Amino acid sequence: MEGGVEAVKGGHDVVMTPTEYCYLDYYQSEDIEKEPPAIGAYLPLEKTYAFEPVPQGFSSKEIAHILGLQANLWTEFIPTRQQAEYMLFPRTCALAEVAWSPTQGRDFIEFKHRLGYFLTILTNMGVNYRQL
């Protein structure tokens, strides 16, 4: 976040992608014995959903420089498409809602309810996602 904040303060456009919220090559569970190999850190769905790409205290002029957010999936430990899907979903769903929804309208419990419907779609498509 610090680099993005500094860039905005300097008048530059940014895409926010802080490690602690947007790096989807991290484990989705603290029980790493039951997870596929990952880079080593832990990033649960709820924390991903809690990301706020627009820091408090920014002026409307500064906010205009924040173009959005980006999810990152580095693949050093991800040898297959199936594992990539597992690492991406459902956390990309959380980041999509963060990107498209105002902060005041976000509710993790409501999100998980809506997510259930989307996970059914992923199942029907044969996507390998992490179960809730």
C-alpha positions as CSV (number, residue, x, y, z in Angstrom):
1,M,0.0,0.0,0.0
2,E,2.8,2.4,0.8
3,G,4.1,2.5,-2.7
4,G,0.7,3.1,-4.1
5,V,0.0,5.9,-1.6
6,E,3.4,7.5,-2.4
7,A,2.7,7.4,-6.1
8,V,-0.8,8.9,-5.7
9,K,0.6,11.7,-3.5
10,G,3.1,12.3,-6.4
11,G,0.2,12.8,-8.8
12,H,0.6,9.4,-10.5
13,D,-2.1,6.9,-11.5
14,V,-1.9,3.6,-9.7
15,V,-3.4,0.1,-9.5
16,M,-3.4,-1.0,-5.9
17,T,-2.1,-4.6,-5.4
18,P,-0.6,-4.9,-1.9
19,T,0.9,-8.2,-1.0
20,E,-1.1,-8.7,2.2
21,Y,-4.5,-8.7,0.3
22,C,-3.8,-9.4,-3.4
23,Y,-1.2,-12.1,-3.6
24,L,-3.2,-15.2,-4.4
25,D,-0.2,-17.6,-4.4
26,Y,-0.5,-17.6,-0.6
27,Y,-2.1,-20.4,1.4
28,Q,-5.9,-20.2,1.9
29,S,-5.8,-22.2,5.1
30,E,-3.5,-22.2,8.1
31,D,-3.6,-26.0,7.9
32,I,-1.0,-26.1,5.1
33,E,-0.8,-29.9,5.2
34,K,-4.2,-30.0,3.5
35,E,-3.3,-27.2,1.0
36,P,-1.4,-27.4,-2.3
37,P,2.1,-25.9,-2.2
38,A,2.2,-22.1,-1.9
39,I,4.8,-19.4,-1.3
40,G,4.4,-19.6,2.4
41,A,2.1,-16.9,3.7
42,Y,-1.6,-17.2,4.7
43,L,-4.3,-15.1,3.0
44,P,-7.8,-16.2,3.8
45,L,-10.9,-15.2,1.8
46,E,-12.2,-12.9,4.6
47,K,-9.0,-10.9,4.6
48,T,-9.0,-10.6,0.8
49,Y,-12.6,-9.3,1.0
50,A,-11.5,-6.8,3.7
51,F,-9.1,-5.0,1.3
52,E,-9.8,-1.3,0.8
53,P,-8.0,0.0,-2.2
54,V,-8.7,3.6,-1.5
55,P,-7.0,4.7,1.8
56,Q,-8.9,6.9,4.2
57,G,-8.1,10.6,4.1
58,F,-7.5,10.9,0.4
59,S,-9.0,13.9,-1.4
60,S,-11.3,13.4,-4.4
61,K,-8.3,14.5,-6.6
62,E,-6.1,11.8,-5.1
63,I,-8.9,9.1,-5.3
64,A,-9.1,9.8,-9.1
65,H,-5.5,8.5,-9.4
66,I,-6.5,5.0,-8.1
67,L,-7.5,3.2,-11.2
68,G,-8.4,-0.1,-9.5
69,L,-6.9,-3.2,-8.0
70,Q,-5.1,-6.2,-9.2
71,A,-4.9,-9.8,-8.1
72,N,-1.5,-11.5,-8.4
73,L,-0.8,-15.2,-8.9
74,W,2.8,-16.0,-9.2
75,T,3.3,-19.6,-10.4
76,E,6.7,-20.8,-9.1
77,F,4.8,-23.4,-6.9
78,I,1.8,-23.8,-9.3
79,P,2.5,-26.4,-11.9
80,T,-1.0,-27.0,-13.2
81,R,-4.1,-25.2,-14.3
82,Q,-6.1,-27.0,-11.7
83,Q,-3.9,-25.7,-8.9
84,A,-4.0,-22.2,-10.4
85,E,-7.8,-22.4,-10.3
86,Y,-7.7,-23.5,-6.7
87,M,-5.5,-20.6,-5.7
88,L,-7.6,-18.1,-7.6
89,F,-11.1,-19.1,-6.6
90,P,-12.9,-17.9,-4.6
91,R,-10.5,-15.1,-3.6
92,T,-10.8,-13.4,-7.1
93,C,-14.6,-13.3,-6.4
94,A,-13.9,-11.3,-3.2
95,L,-11.5,-9.0,-5.0
96,A,-14.0,-8.4,-7.8
97,E,-16.6,-7.3,-5.3
98,V,-14.1,-5.1,-3.5
99,A,-13.3,-3.4,-6.9
100,W,-16.9,-2.9,-7.9
101,S,-18.6,-2.1,-4.7
102,P,-18.5,0.9,-2.4
103,T,-17.0,0.3,1.0
104,Q,-20.2,1.1,2.8
105,G,-22.2,-1.6,0.9
106,R,-19.8,-4.5,1.6
107,D,-20.7,-7.3,4.0
108,F,-18.7,-10.5,4.2
109,I,-21.6,-12.6,5.4
110,E,-23.8,-11.4,2.5
111,F,-20.9,-11.9,0.1
112,K,-20.5,-15.5,1.2
113,H,-24.2,-16.1,0.6
114,R,-24.0,-14.7,-2.9
115,L,-20.7,-16.6,-3.4
116,G,-22.5,-19.9,-2.9
117,Y,-24.5,-19.3,-6.2
118,F,-21.3,-18.5,-8.1
119,L,-19.5,-21.5,-6.7
120,T,-22.3,-23.7,-8.1
121,I,-21.6,-22.1,-11.5
122,L,-17.8,-22.9,-11.1
123,T,-18.7,-26.5,-10.2
124,N,-20.8,-26.8,-13.3
125,M,-17.9,-25.4,-15.4
126,G,-15.5,-27.9,-13.9
127,V,-13.4,-25.3,-12.2
128,N,-11.2,-26.5,-9.3
129,Y,-11.8,-24.0,-6.5
130,R,-11.2,-24.1,-2.8
131,Q,-14.3,-25.2,-0.9
132,L,-15.6,-22.9,1.8
